[in-house]
Amino acid sequence: MTSLPRLRAGTRGSLLAWTQAGWAADRLMERCPGLSLERVRIETRGDKDQHTPLATLPGTGLFVKELEAALLAGEVDLAIHSLKDVPFETAPGCELHYLAREDARDALIGPHGSLEGLPQGAHVGTGSPRRIAQLRHARPDLRFSDLRGNLDTRMRKLDEGQFDAIVLACAGLKRLGWAGRISHRLDPDVCLPAFGQGILALECRSDRHDVSRILSEACDPAVGPCARAERELMRALGGGCKLALAALATLSGNTLILRGVVGDHHEGRVVRDRWEGAVGASLDGAREMAQRLRAAAAREGISLG
C-alpha cells in the first residue's frame, strides 16, 4: 500500500467513546504505517438525553444513527462504535469490521467487594434490564435504580453515596485506565454480558473499497465469527438493550461456543441455553438456540414483547 489516505473517523464525544476511538485509531495506524486518521465528534440522540432510561426511549440505534448518516453523507470515512450499540440491521450500503475484543464481563464497583459481599437490600445502580434480571435472580433482595450519564458521572454518583454499588462494562473501564476501580468481575455464569460487549466495530461504506481494505488489515479474524453469532442470536430473539437478553460467543480453533440468556428484570427469572459446533454452522446454531430460548421463556412466563 504505497499511498494511504487521511481518514476521518466519526465517533461520539463522551470521554469513553473518544478514548476508545483513539485506541482504535492507534490500532489502524500500527497495522497500516503511513496512515493518518482524524477523529470527528458527532453528537447522537442517546448522548443528548442523559436522563431518560434507555429502555424507555423509543426507536433503536440511539448511539449510532447520526454516525451512519455522516458516513453515508461522506462527512466521515468510517465510524467507530461499541458493537453492543449497533442495531442488527446496519444502514444500507454500510459494512462492519471488528477489532480485538477486550474483557467482555460486567464489573461490580463499590466498597463492598463481590456480589455476595453486598449488604441485604443493597442499592445498585444500573438501568440495564439484562443486568437487573440476572443480578435479581442471584440476589432477589437487591434494589435497582437507573444510572445514566457518562462513566465519570456514574462514578461520581457512586462516590457521593447514591448507590452501594454500580455495574459497568469491564472493557470501558480498562480502556479508560480505570480498571483499579473494579471491585469484582462478574462471572458470565452469573451475569452474561450484552451481545458484542467489549468489541469495537469499525463501520464504512461498502463502496469505499480503499477504506474497507485498511479496516480489514487491523481487525481480528477470530472476533468476527463470535460477533456475528451473538448478533444473529439477538436478531432472532428480536431484542436489544430494552429487553433482558444476553449473549457471549467464544472461539477455540474451528469450534464456537455460544451462550444465551433471556430474563424478566421485574421478577428476576432467567432461562439459559448453550450451543457448541463448527464456526460454519454457528448462525444456524444461533437461530436454533433462539427458538429454544423462546420456548423456555414462554414456559417460565417471560415475555419477549
C-alpha positions in Angstrom: 0.0 0.0 0.0 2.0 2.9 -1.3 -0.3 5.9 -0.8 -2.5 5.9 2.2 -5.3 8.5 2.6 -6.1 10.7 5.5 -9.2 9.2 7.1 -11.9 11.0 9.1 -13.4 8.7 11.8 -16.7 9.7 13.3 -17.2 9.0 17.0 -19.4 10.0 19.9 -17.9 12.7 22.0 -18.1 11.1 25.5 -14.9 10.5 27.4 -15.2 6.8 26.8 -16.1 7.0 23.2 -13.4 9.5 22.4 -10.8 7.4 24.2 -11.9 4.2 22.5 -11.8 5.9 19.1 -8.2 6.9 19.9 -7.4 3.4 20.8 -8.9 2.2 17.5 -7.1 4.8 15.5 -3.8 3.7 17.1 -4.5 0.0 16.0 -5.2 1.2 12.5 -2.1 3.2 12.2 0.0 0.5 13.7 -1.2 -2.0 11.1 -1.0 0.5 8.3 2.1 2.6 8.6 1.7 5.9 6.9 -2.0 6.1 7.5 -3.3 9.4 9.0 -6.5 9.4 11.0 -8.6 12.3 12.4 -11.3 11.8 15.0 -14.6 13.8 14.4 -17.0 14.3 17.3 -20.7 13.6 16.4 -23.5 14.0 18.9 -26.1 11.3 18.9 -29.6 11.2 20.2 -28.6 8.9 23.1 -26.0 11.5 24.1 -28.4 14.4 24.0 -30.7 12.8 26.6 -28.7 11.8 29.6 -31.7 11.3 32.0 -34.4 9.2 30.4 -33.8 5.4 31.0 -32.5 3.9 27.7 -35.1 1.1 27.9 -37.9 3.6 27.7 -36.5 5.7 24.8 -38.3 4.9 21.5 -36.5 3.5 18.5 -33.2 1.8 18.1 -29.7 2.9 17.2 -29.7 5.7 19.8 -25.9 6.0 19.7 -25.4 5.1 16.0 -27.8 6.7 13.5 -26.2 10.1 13.4 -22.8 8.5 12.9 -24.2 6.4 10.0 -25.8 9.5 8.5 -22.4 11.3 8.5 -20.8 8.3 7.0 -23.3 8.0 4.1 -23.1 11.7 3.5 -19.3 11.5 3.1 -18.7 13.7 6.1 -16.5 10.9 7.6 -14.8 7.9 6.1 -15.5 5.5 8.9 -17.5 5.4 12.2 -16.3 3.8 15.4 -18.9 2.2 17.6 -19.2 0.0 20.7 -20.7 -3.0 19.0 -23.4 -3.5 21.6 -24.8 -0.2 20.5 -25.2 -1.2 16.8 -28.6 -2.4 15.7 -28.8 -5.8 14.0 -29.5 -4.1 10.6 -26.9 -1.6 9.7 -27.7 1.2 7.3 -27.9 0.0 3.6 -24.6 0.4 1.9 -22.5 0.0 5.1 -20.4 -2.8 6.4 -18.8 -3.7 9.8 -15.3 -4.8 10.8 -14.3 -5.9 14.3 -11.2 -5.1 16.4 -9.8 -7.4 19.0 -12.2 -8.0 22.0 -11.5 -6.5 25.4 -12.7 -8.2 28.6 -16.4 -8.9 27.9 -17.5 -9.2 31.5 -19.5 -6.8 33.6 -17.9 -5.2 36.6 -19.3 -4.5 40.1 -17.9 -1.3 41.6 -18.3 -0.3 45.2 -16.9 -0.6 48.7 -18.4 -4.0 49.5 -16.3 -6.1 47.1 -18.1 -9.0 45.5 -21.8 -9.5 44.7 -22.0 -11.8 47.7 -20.5 -9.1 49.9 -23.3 -6.6 49.2 -25.4 -6.0 52.3 -29.0 -7.2 52.4 -31.2 -4.9 50.4 -28.2 -3.0 48.8 -29.0 -0.3 46.3 -27.4 -1.0 42.9 -27.1 1.5 40.1 -27.9 0.1 36.6 -30.7 0.7 34.1 -29.9 -2.4 32.1 -32.8 -4.9 32.0 -30.2 -7.6 31.2 -28.1 -6.9 34.3 -31.1 -6.4 36.6 -32.7 -9.7 35.6 -29.6 -11.8 36.2 -28.5 -10.0 39.4 -32.0 -10.1 40.8 -32.0 -13.8 40.0 -28.8 -14.2 42.0 -29.7 -11.7 44.8 -33.5 -11.2 45.0 -33.0 -8.8 47.9 -31.2 -6.1 45.9 -32.8 -2.8 44.9 -32.1 -1.3 41.5 -32.2 2.3 40.1 -31.5 3.7 36.7 -28.0 5.0 36.1 -27.4 7.3 33.1 -24.6 9.6 32.2 -21.0 9.3 31.1 -18.8 6.9 33.1 -17.2 9.7 35.1 -20.8 10.9 36.1 -21.7 7.4 37.1 -18.6 7.0 39.2 -19.3 10.4 40.9 -22.8 9.2 41.9 -21.3 6.1 43.5 -18.7 8.1 45.3 -21.3 10.5 46.6 -23.1 7.6 48.2 -26.1 7.5 46.0 -25.6 3.7 45.5 -24.0 0.9 47.4 -22.6 -0.4 44.1 -22.9 0.2 40.3 -22.4 -2.1 37.4 -20.4 -1.2 34.3 -18.6 -3.0 31.5 -15.1 -4.1 32.3 -14.0 -3.1 28.7 -14.7 0.6 29.0 -13.1 0.8 32.5 -9.9 -0.9 31.2 -9.7 1.3 28.1 -10.0 4.4 30.3 -7.3 3.2 32.6 -9.8 2.8 35.5 -9.5 -1.0 36.0 -8.4 -0.3 39.5 -11.9 0.8 40.4 -13.3 -2.7 39.7 -14.3 -4.4 42.9 -15.5 -7.7 41.3 -15.6 -9.1 37.8 -19.0 -10.9 37.4 -18.8 -14.4 36.2 -20.7 -14.9 32.9 -22.5 -17.8 34.6 -24.0 -15.2 36.9 -24.3 -12.2 34.6 -23.8 -12.9 30.9 -22.8 -9.8 29.0 -24.6 -7.9 26.3 -24.1 -9.1 22.7 -20.9 -7.6 21.3 -19.8 -6.3 24.7 -16.1 -5.5 24.7 -15.9 -5.3 20.9 -15.2 -2.1 18.9 -16.9 -2.0 15.5 -15.5 -0.1 12.6 -18.1 0.8 10.0 -17.5 2.0 6.5 -19.4 2.4 3.2 -19.5 -0.8 1.1 -18.4 1.2 -1.9 -15.3 2.5 -0.2 -13.1 -0.4 -1.0 -9.9 1.5 -0.1 -11.3 2.1 3.5 -12.6 -1.5 3.7 -9.1 -2.9 2.9 -7.5 -0.8 5.6 -10.1 -1.8 8.2 -9.6 -5.4 7.3 -5.9 -5.1 8.0 -6.4 -4.0 11.6 -9.3 -6.4 12.5 -9.1 -9.6 14.5 -10.3 -12.5 12.3 -11.2 -14.5 15.4 -13.7 -11.9 16.6 -15.9 -11.8 13.5 -17.4 -15.2 13.9 -18.2 -14.5 17.6 -19.7 -11.1 16.8 -21.8 -12.5 14.0 -23.1 -15.4 16.1 -24.0 -13.1 19.0 -25.8 -10.6 16.8 -27.7 -13.4 15.0 -28.9 -14.8 18.3 -30.1 -11.3 19.4 -31.7 -10.6 16.0 -33.6 -13.9 16.1 -34.8 -13.1 19.6 -35.8 -9.6 18.4 -34.3 -7.7 21.1 -31.6 -5.3 22.3 -31.0 -3.1 25.3 -34.7 -2.8 26.0 -35.1 -6.5 26.8 -33.3 -8.7 29.3 -31.2 -10.6 26.7 -27.6 -11.6 26.8 -25.2 -13.5 24.5 -21.5 -14.4 24.6 -19.6 -16.5 22.0 -16.0 -17.9 22.4 -13.9 -19.5 19.7 -11.4 -22.3 20.0 -9.9 -23.4 16.7 -12.9 -24.0 14.5 -15.3 -24.7 17.4 -17.6 -21.9 18.5 -19.4 -21.9 21.8 -22.4 -19.6 22.1 -24.3 -18.9 25.4 -27.6 -17.1 25.6 -29.9 -15.8 28.4 -33.5 -14.5 28.3 -34.8 -12.9 31.5 -37.5 -11.0 33.3 -36.0 -8.0 35.1 -39.1 -7.4 37.1 -39.1 -10.8 38.9 -35.5 -12.0 38.3 -36.5 -15.1 36.3 -33.9 -16.2 33.7 -33.5 -19.1 31.2 -30.2 -20.1 29.7 -29.0 -22.1 26.8 -25.8 -23.1 25.1 -24.7 -24.2 21.6 -21.4 -25.7 20.5 -20.3 -26.5 17.0 -18.3 -25.6 13.9 -18.0 -22.0 13.0 -19.7 -22.5 9.7 -22.8 -23.7 11.4 -22.9 -21.1 14.1 -25.5 -18.8 12.5 -27.9 -21.7 12.1 -27.0 -22.7 15.7 -27.8 -19.2 16.9 -31.2 -19.4 15.3 -31.9 -22.8 16.8 -30.9 -21.5 20.2 -33.3 -18.6 19.8 -36.2 -21.0 19.2 -35.3 -23.0 22.3 -34.9 -19.8 24.4 -38.2 -18.5 23.2 -39.9 -21.8 24.2 -38.2 -21.9 27.6 -39.1 -18.3 28.2 -42.8 -19.0 27.4 -42.8 -21.9 29.8 -41.5 -19.6 32.6 -43.9 -16.8 31.7 -41.1 -14.5 30.5 -42.4 -12.1 27.8 -40.2 -11.1 24.8 -42.7 -8.5 23.7 
